[in-house]
Amino acid sequence: MSKKQLLLVLLLLILANVALFWKFYFKGLLPFPGDLLVSYYFPWSSGGFAGFDSWTTHKGVVAMDVIRVMYPWKSLVVDQLSKWQWPLWNPYNFSGTPLLANLQSSVFYPTTLVLLVLPFLSGWISLVLFLPLLFSVFNFLFLRSLKLSLIPSIFGAVVISNLSYLAVWGEQLNILQAVLFLPLILWAINSSRLLFLPFLIALTLIGGHPQTAVYVLIISFTYGLFKRVSPLKLVALFSLGAIIGAVQLFPTLELYLQSARESKGLHEAILQTAFPWKHLATIFAPDFFGNPATGNFSGLNYDNSLGYFGIVAAVLSVVAICKNFAKSEIKFFFFLGLFGLIFALPPFAYLFVNLKIPILSSGFASRTIFLFQFGMGVLSAFGLQKILEDKNIDLKKIFFFFSTIFVTLFIVALTFNPVLRRVSLHNLILPTVVFACTCTLLSGRKFLLRFFGILLVILAIFEYGYFFNKYQPFATSKFVFPNHPVVTYLQNHGGIDRFFGVDRAYIDSNFSTYYRVFGVEGYDPLFIKRYGEFLASSDISHLPDDIPPSDAWVGKIQGKDRERALDILGVKYIVDKTDEPQKDWEPDLARFPKDKYDLVWRVNKWKIFSRTSALPRAFLAGNYVVETTDEKTFNRLYDKDFNPRQTIILEKKPGIVPTGTSSGRVKVESYIPNKIIFKTESETENLLFLSDNYYPGWKAQVDGKPTEILRADYTFRAVVVPAGEHTIQFLYDPDSFRWGLVVSLIGTVTVGGLFILKRYRK
């Protein structure tokens, strides 16, 4: 390209980025759902301190996973790396859970380097802003490799970078990370630079969203076959990509096998997530059934059941199909899009679930719509190319086709109830105007000459900018995880003791990770199944038949069983709130009797109680029982005569004689995510119980000598401690990570060697 052409490319792609994030560039607002955080989640939603109240405007629960998952996890990853520690374990949720292995923390993805170099919030916002721009540049390179001219390549880059599948998850980062290198993979195939594929595949796999990564692999592999790359060569290159990503994939596979991800309940729920047939209307009017951001959505799952990829793009994609279908690339992307659409809709959407295909069977069935949108986005660039090449092309039938669709949508909207009718009719106006403008520009292309293509790009930019800003939240920096008196107390006084928020004082699961306080619940697509079963048992006193696939919750029924579970978990602090401060700050005796709860802190409407029955996080016990089945373990745990402070339930004999009494002291010397050190002192041989999750990779030493970790009380840890004074160390050093690191290095060196060999042969 000439310098003038390069300047035009950069200008239009940057303009598209500014259209998305103009509230940041011109108003200083951050693309972050902080307004949702302080107005929807406790303790900020309870108001009562300077600068915050429960009436902060927010767009429903849009982008909640940013604050519930991605931001807290990534903050811990960066914190651990900055201390030169591998971010392997998260002790703050789920009573301890793998961090690196959950995949969505995307530890090894290049964006982590940005967060290490910049202040964390600045780095996060920079990624939200510039990953879409980088993705558009990659798409431009790919489209140029298809021999498309400058303007169609720019147009296609804008379209593909703003597909609704990506736009609605834009602030979350992990989906865009998983798809970021797709255009470079296709570019490498087109330009016969196949040795780039293993690295690009590896980056896709560790990007943080496995379902999207699978779609990228499907597109890439089938495109390679289409371009007549040897199937064996493709398998080898893709396998090398998986080998390079082994440092992430091995730990993730280990956690996947330990998780509840393939639960019966999840498969039944996934069957309800097919793309509804009526939502085909959203291809032409994304808000035909309303929008969650404006609180009037009446459809099914807006985030995952949206067909929209742009009105201008839709018209041009049909031009490519109708006027240039003989071209082989157009056939490929048409059938790719058709495949994605068919398998998003019932009944074909149920196929992956019914076949129990890993990853695809546990993700939203409707998400193959991404394949449809991507295929149509590429076709739209070909459509514009055809129009530029053929000045006399007849578009009347295509205009009539789309006009018929819009008239039909207006007629259908008139049949709705008054509320939905008003919403649908209103939200049809802008798509209809955009379609009219598209027809006008295409009809006047002979008069506008070369400028009409640029005007189409600008029209598309306006269209996507409006859609993105209507949906995505923006907030001031003061709403990004601000301090709160409740959290501050737990940070200053909690130590390693755990807390639990009751009723309206529930503190969302993963906020514990961000503030480095110790919670018992958690929200993660991959978490330890046995732990979820333990928490769920506190409602029913026995092993549950099934548990939620992503959430681990303490039983909601307050009673002796929940109290028993909280005792074993080491929950010392209970957070509570009232609408009005009670007289003399007397606790609600029905819920918090004085013989079991001490009121230790009170400010405004917030209260924190100390539970007198809570067991220490670590203690010595001289007695144990062995139960060989899960059912018997739970029966024993919830037996009213069972004392969990004196007796530990094991799965096998520990090799010591139970004394029946507990004596001795335990002192916490150090407690960091991957390493815990205790000092013990006792007159007799005991078991040291630790209410952290039992999980492969944890190793224990007594005075520097390895000892076996026993699974205790169904999901926790215990080790045998001799009489006298000893140092006990727990170290998280998973073989899955170490072997994964070795395999990744081997894969990287292998591909590097192939690069050198290829250059040497030249």
Secondary structure, 3 states (H helix, E strand, C coil): CCHHHHHHHHHHHHHHHHHHCHHHHHHCCECCCHHHHHHHCECHHHCCECCECCCCCCCCCCCHHHHHHHHHHHHHHHHHHHCCCCCCEECCCCCCEECHHHCCCCCCCCHHHHHHHCCHHHHHHHHHHHHHHHHHHHHHHHHHHCCCCHHHHHHHHHHHCCCHHHHCCHHHCHHHHHHCCHHHHHHHHHCCCHHHHHHHHHHHHCCCCHHHHHHHHHHHHHHHHHCCCCHHHHHHHHHHHHHHCHHHHHHHHHHHHHECCCCHHHHHHHCCCCCCHHHHHHHCCCCCCCCHHHCCCCCCCCCCCCCCCCHHHHHHHHHHHHHCCCCHHHHHHHHHHHHHHHCCCCCHHHHHHHCCCCCHHHCCHHHHHHHHHHHHHHHHHHHHHHHHHCCCCCCHHHHHHHHHHHHHHHHHHHCCCHHHHHHHHHHHHHHHHHHHHHHHHHHCHHHHCCHHHHHHHHHHHHHHHHHHHHHCCCECHHHCCCCCHHHHHHHHHCCCCEEEECHHHCECCCHHHHHCCECCCEECCCCEHHHHHHHHHHHHCCCCCCCCCCEECCCCCCCHHHHHHHHHHCEEEEEEECCCCCHHHCCCCCCCCCCCEEEEEEECCEEEEEECCCCCCEEEECEEEECCCHHHHHHHHCCCCCCCCCEEEECCCCCCCCCCCCCCEEEEEEEECCEEEEEEEECCCEEEEECCCCCCCEEEEECCEEECCEEECCCEEEEEECCEEEEEEEEECCHHHHHHHHHHHHHHHHHHHHHHHHHHHC
